[in-house]
């Protein structure tokens, strides 16, 4: 089995005004190509950060499958940004060709769900906030983001972490 490979870094903008630049990450996991980003729905102007999501480095069963993958949590990555500890931070899963057309939703009800993926080419999942990603949290907790792990949620539910619909490629 091939080991995952990661692409070079680019840029990510946080905030909710106007278009957002997604910081692409290309993960090659066996035959699966995954490209993804994080962004925040903050009322402030977008900010750039230097962060690339990474596949989990731990030895985990099913770290990368055809419908799921596991990322390291972005601990301490949002501490210097001008956002509140409670501002939502979303993981964006997108087809590689849809990322350039991504526009951050301005309202919660505009957030695309997994069922929108075939039409829009992207959806948002795993909503969290900066307070959950603080540096130095207890080491006895599993500190990963398991993307596509919830087989019981409806793909029409906002924030649903539904299994990935196919082999990609994703951004």
Residue frames relative to the residue before (quaternion, step in Angstrom):
aa qw qx qy qz dx dy dz
X 1.0000 0.0000 0.0000 0.0000 0.00 0.00 0.00
X 0.4512 -0.6940 0.4924 0.2689 3.56 -0.91 0.91
X 0.4121 -0.6700 0.5450 0.2903 3.56 -1.14 0.56
X 0.5835 -0.5960 0.4098 0.3693 3.61 -1.10 0.63
X 0.1713 -0.7577 0.6195 0.1129 3.56 -1.15 0.66
X 0.2295 -0.7765 0.5739 0.1224 3.54 -1.13 0.65
X 0.4621 -0.6860 0.4967 0.2631 3.54 -1.17 0.68
X 0.6165 -0.5150 0.4197 0.4227 3.57 -1.25 0.13
X 0.5956 -0.6032 0.4147 0.3308 3.57 -1.25 0.52
X 0.0865 -0.7401 0.6575 0.1115 3.54 -1.35 0.31
X 0.6494 -0.5427 0.3446 0.4062 3.67 -0.71 -0.86
X 0.1820 -0.7509 0.6289 0.0868 3.52 -1.28 0.60
X 0.1284 -0.7730 0.6151 0.0875 3.54 -1.00 0.77
X 0.2137 -0.7616 0.6028 0.1048 3.52 -1.02 0.93
X 0.5383 0.5860 -0.4792 0.3704 3.55 -1.13 0.71
X 0.4094 -0.7441 0.4745 0.2312 3.56 -1.21 0.00
X 0.5721 0.6004 -0.4032 0.3869 3.60 1.14 0.03
X 0.8608 0.0932 -0.0828 0.4935 3.52 -0.81 1.05
X 0.7485 -0.3659 0.2954 0.4675 3.51 -1.30 -0.42
X 0.2593 -0.7550 0.5852 0.1423 3.53 -1.18 0.62
X 0.3370 -0.6946 0.5942 0.2257 3.50 -1.14 0.68
X 0.2664 -0.7591 0.5733 0.1551 3.57 -0.69 1.09
X 0.3393 -0.7045 0.5862 0.2120 3.53 -1.02 0.85
X 0.2293 -0.8295 0.4895 0.1406 3.57 -0.12 1.21
X 0.0860 -0.7330 0.6724 0.0569 3.48 -1.24 0.66
X 0.1430 -0.7753 0.6096 0.0827 3.56 -0.76 0.98
X 0.0428 -0.7892 0.6126 -0.0094 3.55 -0.66 1.12
X 0.1275 -0.7658 0.6253 0.0791 3.53 -0.86 0.91
X 0.0067 0.8082 -0.5814 0.0940 3.53 -0.41 1.28
X 0.7602 -0.1338 0.0734 0.6315 3.59 0.09 1.19
X 0.7848 -0.2474 0.2053 0.5298 3.60 -0.62 -1.11
X 0.5682 0.6152 -0.3726 0.3999 3.61 1.27 -0.11
X 0.1224 -0.7607 0.6340 0.0657 3.56 -0.92 0.95
X 0.0345 -0.8162 0.5748 -0.0462 3.58 -0.59 1.18
X 0.0147 -0.7721 0.6353 -0.0052 3.57 -0.90 0.94
X 0.1348 0.8265 -0.5317 0.1265 3.60 -0.68 1.00
X 0.1686 -0.7794 0.6002 0.0622 3.53 -1.37 0.24
X 0.3016 -0.7015 0.6067 0.2209 3.53 -1.38 0.17
X 0.0979 0.7791 -0.6190 0.0190 3.58 -1.16 0.55
X 0.3632 -0.7305 0.5460 0.1903 3.54 -1.28 0.39
X 0.3210 -0.6965 0.6028 0.2203 3.56 -1.20 0.64
X 0.1637 0.7856 -0.5673 0.1850 3.56 0.36 1.26
X 0.4983 -0.6667 0.4506 0.3226 3.62 -1.01 0.64
X 0.5817 0.5976 -0.3659 0.4129 3.61 1.26 -0.09
X 0.6672 -0.4815 0.3792 0.4232 3.54 -1.31 0.19
X 0.6113 -0.5707 0.3922 0.3832 3.60 -1.11 0.59
X 0.1452 -0.7616 0.6263 0.0817 3.54 -1.19 0.68
X 0.3576 -0.7102 0.5603 0.2319 3.55 -1.12 0.67
X 0.0551 -0.7741 0.6291 0.0435 3.54 -1.11 0.70
X 0.3958 -0.6854 0.5538 0.2586 3.52 -1.24 0.43
X 0.3758 0.7084 -0.5068 0.3162 3.56 0.03 1.30
X 0.0693 -0.7632 0.6417 0.0311 3.56 -1.01 0.86
X 0.4101 -0.6823 0.5333 0.2862 3.64 -0.70 0.95
X 0.1380 -0.8034 0.5775 0.0442 3.57 -1.03 0.81
X 0.5332 -0.5796 0.5044 0.3539 3.53 -1.16 0.64
X 0.5972 -0.5727 0.4252 0.3668 3.55 -1.11 0.68
X 0.3402 -0.7469 0.5359 0.1979 3.55 -0.96 0.87
X 0.5346 0.6435 -0.3955 0.3791 3.58 1.27 -0.24
X 0.4957 -0.6145 0.5149 0.3341 3.53 -1.29 0.37
X 0.1377 0.7959 -0.5655 0.1667 3.56 -0.16 1.33
X 0.4564 -0.6411 0.5357 0.3060 3.55 -1.05 0.74
X 0.8363 0.1625 -0.1272 0.5080 3.59 -0.93 0.85
X 0.1783 0.8105 -0.5380 0.1476 3.61 1.09 0.61
X 0.7872 0.0106 0.0210 0.6162 3.56 1.08 -0.73
X 0.0493 0.7839 -0.6140 0.0783 3.56 -0.60 1.20
X 0.7048 -0.4379 0.3166 0.4596 3.60 -1.22 -0.13
X 0.7967 0.2771 -0.1508 0.5156 3.63 1.08 -0.55
X 0.7645 0.2472 -0.1687 0.5709 3.64 1.25 0.04
X 0.0248 0.7520 -0.6564 -0.0551 3.52 -1.40 0.20
X 0.3292 -0.7531 0.5472 0.1583 3.55 -1.23 0.53
X 0.1388 -0.7970 0.5870 0.0320 3.55 -0.80 1.13
X 0.5265 -0.5607 0.5190 0.3728 3.54 -1.28 0.39
X 0.4777 -0.6340 0.5095 0.3322 3.60 -1.09 0.61
X 0.4474 -0.7012 0.4833 0.2729 3.61 -1.02 0.73
X 0.0205 -0.8492 0.5270 -0.0259 3.60 0.69 1.11
X 0.8610 0.1098 -0.1129 0.4837 3.56 -0.88 1.05
X 0.4977 0.6981 -0.4081 0.3137 3.61 1.23 -0.02
X 0.7406 0.4069 -0.2150 0.4896 3.61 1.17 -0.46
X 0.4122 0.7697 -0.4286 0.2323 3.61 1.25 0.02
X 0.7418 0.3983 -0.2365 0.4850 3.63 1.04 -0.62
X 0.5189 0.6444 -0.4135 0.3803 3.58 1.25 0.14
X 0.4880 -0.6633 0.4914 0.2836 3.51 -1.20 0.58
X 0.4431 0.6357 -0.5036 0.3819 3.57 0.61 1.21
X 0.5549 -0.5994 0.4687 0.3364 3.53 -1.26 0.47
X 0.6083 -0.5504 0.4237 0.3840 3.57 -1.21 0.47
X 0.7366 0.4175 -0.2262 0.4816 3.59 1.16 -0.53
X 0.4235 0.6834 -0.4866 0.3419 3.63 1.22 0.04
X 0.4626 -0.6974 0.4639 0.2905 3.61 -0.87 0.86
X 0.1289 -0.7358 0.6616 0.0656 3.53 -1.16 0.82
X 0.1388 -0.8173 0.5587 0.0237 3.57 -0.70 1.15
X 0.3447 -0.6636 0.6149 0.2504 3.52 -1.26 0.49
X 0.1974 -0.7727 0.5959 0.0940 3.58 -0.85 1.02
X 0.0957 -0.7509 0.6521 0.0404 3.57 -0.87 1.03
X 0.0871 0.8193 -0.5540 0.1189 3.58 -0.65 1.13
X 0.5330 -0.5426 0.5251 0.3818 3.52 -1.31 0.40
X 0.6126 -0.5854 0.3781 0.3730 3.58 -1.04 0.70
X 0.7123 0.4429 -0.2717 0.4718 3.62 0.99 -0.71
X 0.6379 0.5330 -0.3337 0.4446 3.65 1.20 -0.19
X 0.5378 0.6679 -0.3992 0.3246 3.60 1.13 -0.51
X 0.6597 0.5151 -0.3283 0.4379 3.61 0.96 -0.74
X 0.6986 0.4399 -0.2666 0.4973 3.62 1.20 -0.41
X 0.4214 0.7285 -0.4549 0.2912 3.59 1.27 0.03
X 0.0149 -0.7459 0.6658 -0.0078 3.53 -1.01 0.98
X 0.4573 -0.7040 0.4675 0.2770 3.56 -0.71 1.06
X 0.4994 -0.6449 0.4839 0.3171 3.59 -0.96 0.83
X 0.3800 -0.7325 0.5236 0.2119 3.56 -1.03 0.81
X 0.7739 0.2082 -0.1118 0.5876 3.58 1.21 -0.53
X 0.6451 -0.5435 0.3809 0.3786 3.54 -1.17 0.63
X 0.6867 0.4985 -0.2925 0.4409 3.59 0.93 -0.85
X 0.6392 0.5198 -0.3261 0.4636 3.61 1.27 -0.20
X 0.4596 0.6894 -0.4491 0.3344 3.60 1.26 -0.06
X 0.3858 -0.7415 0.4965 0.2343 3.59 -0.68 1.06
X 0.3109 -0.7392 0.5780 0.1511 3.54 -1.12 0.83
X 0.7075 -0.4614 0.3009 0.4427 3.64 -1.19 0.29
X 0.6215 0.5506 -0.3498 0.4339 3.62 1.05 -0.65
X 0.6324 0.5310 -0.3239 0.4618 3.63 1.23 -0.42
X 0.4492 0.7490 -0.4188 0.2485 3.55 1.27 -0.35
X 0.6779 0.4958 -0.3150 0.4420 3.61 0.84 -0.88
X 0.7057 0.4395 -0.2676 0.4871 3.63 1.05 -0.66
X 0.7754 0.3599 -0.1861 0.4844 3.61 0.78 -1.02
X 0.4003 -0.7247 0.4709 0.3046 3.56 1.08 -0.67
X 0.7795 0.1640 -0.1305 0.5904 3.60 1.27 0.11
X 0.0089 -0.7632 0.6441 0.0508 3.54 -1.35 0.27
X 0.4022 -0.7008 0.5406 0.2341 3.54 -1.31 0.34
X 0.0259 0.7995 -0.5971 0.0599 3.55 -1.03 0.83
X 0.8194 0.3036 -0.1965 0.4448 3.56 -1.37 0.04
X 0.0683 0.8115 -0.5717 0.0998 3.58 0.79 1.04
X 0.0716 0.7611 -0.6396 0.0807 3.54 -1.00 0.95
X 0.2950 -0.7282 0.5645 0.2530 3.60 -1.20 -0.43
X 0.7202 -0.4703 0.3025 0.4106 3.54 -1.29 0.37
X 0.6111 0.5717 -0.3515 0.4197 3.59 1.03 -0.73
X 0.6698 0.4949 -0.2997 0.4655 3.61 1.10 -0.60
X 0.7322 0.4027 -0.2173 0.5045 3.59 1.24 -0.38
X 0.2706 0.7846 -0.5182 0.2067 3.60 1.09 0.60
X 0.5256 -0.6180 0.4890 0.3203 3.52 -1.16 0.70
X 0.8189 0.3140 -0.2033 0.4353 3.56 -1.17 0.61
X 0.3444 0.7229 -0.5304 0.2784 3.61 1.08 0.51
X 0.7079 -0.4814 0.2955 0.4240 3.59 -1.19 0.50
X 0.4501 -0.7259 0.4697 0.2233 3.55 -0.93 1.00
X 0.5848 0.5960 -0.3821 0.3961 3.61 1.20 -0.16
X 0.6025 0.5323 -0.3654 0.4692 3.60 1.26 0.00
X 0.4806 -0.6227 0.5256 0.3242 3.56 -1.14 0.66
X 0.1397 -0.8371 0.5284 0.0237 3.59 -0.51 1.19
X 0.4327 0.6722 -0.4772 0.3650 3.54 0.59 1.22
X 0.3130 -0.6718 0.6275 0.2385 3.53 -1.39 0.26
X 0.1589 -0.7891 0.5899 0.0643 3.58 -0.57 1.15
X 0.1652 -0.8186 0.5477 0.0524 3.59 -0.17 1.30
X 0.8210 0.2035 -0.1773 0.5031 3.59 -0.87 1.01
X 0.4406 0.7611 -0.3851 0.2799 3.55 1.25 0.41
X 0.6995 0.4923 -0.2728 0.4403 3.62 1.16 -0.39
X 0.1433 -0.8238 0.5459 0.0531 3.58 -0.15 1.28
X 0.6648 0.5307 -0.3088 0.4254 3.60 1.20 -0.29
X 0.6130 0.5480 -0.3795 0.4241 3.63 1.15 -0.25
X 0.5085 -0.6386 0.4862 0.3118 3.53 -1.18 0.58
X 0.4736 -0.6840 0.4669 0.2997 3.63 -0.87 0.82
X 0.6237 0.5120 -0.3519 0.4743 3.60 1.27 -0.04
X 0.5635 0.5972 -0.3810 0.4251 3.61 1.29 0.05
X 0.4909 -0.6686 0.4813 0.2837 3.56 -0.87 1.05
X 0.8180 0.2231 -0.1901 0.4950 3.56 -0.89 1.00
X 0.3929 0.7285 -0.4768 0.2959 3.58 1.27 -0.04
X 0.2695 -0.7553 0.5820 0.1348 3.55 -0.97 0.93
X 0.0414 0.8545 -0.5093 0.0928 3.53 0.91 1.09
X 0.6027 -0.5530 0.4121 0.4015 3.64 -1.07 0.55
X 0.5815 -0.5827 0.4363 0.3634 3.56 -1.10 0.71
X 0.4953 -0.7203 0.4052 0.2675 3.61 -0.86 0.92
X 0.8119 -0.0397 0.0412 0.5810 3.61 1.16 -0.26
X 0.7390 -0.4701 0.2813 0.3921 3.54 -1.30 -0.01
X 0.6055 -0.5843 0.3723 0.3917 3.65 1.16 0.06
X 0.5076 0.1208 -0.7485 -0.4092 1.59 -2.26 -1.03
X 0.2602 -0.7580 0.5857 0.1210 3.54 -1.22 0.64
X 0.1552 -0.7462 0.6351 0.1255 3.53 -1.33 0.35
